[in-house]
Structures are given as C-alpha cells and as structure tokens.
Amino acid sequence: MSDALLDALQYYGAAAATLAALLVSLNLGERWNGWAFVIFVTSSLALIVWGFLQPDSEGIGWQNVALLCINCVGVYSHLIRKKPTARQASHD
C-alpha cells in the first residue's frame, strides 16, 4: 500500500476520532451521540487498516479492534435499540 494512502488512513483516523469525541463531549442529544459513534467506527476501521499495514504499529491496530467493538455498542445503544416510552415503562 502506498505511503500516501497509509498517511491518509492515519490522519483520517485521528481527525475522525477527535471530531467524534467533540460531538460526544457537547452532549447534543441521543441522535448526535449515535452519529458520533458512527464516526468513531470509521476512525477505528481506518486505524485498524493503518495499524496492521504500518510497520511496528500492530498495537494501534489491536487497540482499534477493541474500540471498534465498543463503538458498535455505542451505535446500537444510541441509534438502533428501541427504548421504551414513558408509558411503556410505567406499565412494567
């Protein structure tokens, strides 16, 4: 893989993670947090590829494998899972 593509993956992964962290820190609501986790997923994917293709960077690759799993939980929790409405919760 070319050095330019490896550089693009590395810097995209870093920039996307930074943007996603900013969105989560702003606490703009459930949907915004969910989309921040989608951005985190793309960051993890980029850094997994970069980490395993870049010499001496497997640690970053493995870290992002774990982060990818965590970020997928965030996407599920904020965008996919149906939360009970107040009325449904009061009947339980």
C-alpha positions in Angstrom: 0.0 0.0 0.0 1.3 3.4 -0.8 2.7 5.8 1.8 0.2 8.4 0.8 -2.7 6.1 1.5 -1.2 5.0 4.8 -0.8 8.6 5.8 -4.4 9.4 4.7 -5.7 6.5 6.9 -3.6 7.6 9.9 -4.7 11.2 9.7 -8.3 10.4 8.9 -8.5 8.1 11.9 -7.0 10.7 14.2 -9.2 13.5 12.9 -12.4 11.5 12.9 -11.8 10.3 16.5 -11.2 13.9 17.5 -14.4 15.1 15.9 -16.5 12.2 17.4 -15.1 12.9 20.8 -16.0 16.6 20.5 -19.6 15.7 19.5 -20.0 13.3 22.5 -18.5 16.0 24.8 -21.0 18.6 23.6 -23.8 16.3 24.8 -26.2 17.4 22.0 -28.6 14.5 22.5 -29.1 10.9 21.8 -29.0 11.1 18.0 -25.9 13.3 17.8 -24.1 10.9 20.2 -25.2 8.0 18.0 -23.8 9.6 14.9 -20.6 10.4 16.8 -20.2 6.7 17.4 -20.7 6.1 13.7 -17.7 8.4 13.1 -15.8 6.6 15.8 -16.5 3.3 13.9 -15.0 4.8 10.7 -12.0 6.1 12.7 -11.4 2.6 14.2 -11.6 0.9 10.8 -9.1 3.3 9.3 -6.7 2.8 12.2 -7.1 -0.9 12.1 -6.0 -1.0 8.5 -3.2 1.5 9.1 -2.0 -0.3 12.3 -1.7 -3.7 10.6 -0.1 -2.4 7.4 2.3 0.1 9.0 5.5 -1.5 10.4 5.7 -1.5 14.2 2.1 -0.3 14.7 0.2 -3.5 15.5 -0.6 -2.2 18.9 -2.7 0.6 17.5 -4.4 -2.0 15.2 -5.3 -4.2 18.1 -6.4 -1.3 20.2 -8.8 -0.2 17.5 -10.2 -3.7 17.1 -11.3 -3.4 20.7 -12.5 0.2 20.2 -14.4 -0.9 17.1 -16.4 -3.4 19.3 -17.1 -0.7 21.9 -18.1 1.8 19.2 -20.5 -0.6 17.6 -22.2 -1.0 21.0 -22.5 2.9 21.1 -24.1 2.9 17.6 -26.5 0.2 18.7 -27.3 1.9 22.0 -27.9 5.3 20.5 -29.3 4.7 17.0 -30.7 1.1 16.8 -32.1 0.0 20.1 -35.7 0.9 20.7 -36.1 2.4 24.1 -39.4 2.1 26.0 -41.6 5.1 26.0 -42.6 6.6 29.4 -46.0 4.9 29.0 -44.4 1.5 28.3 -42.0 1.9 31.2 -44.8 2.8 33.7 -46.6 -0.5 32.8 -43.6 -2.7 33.7 
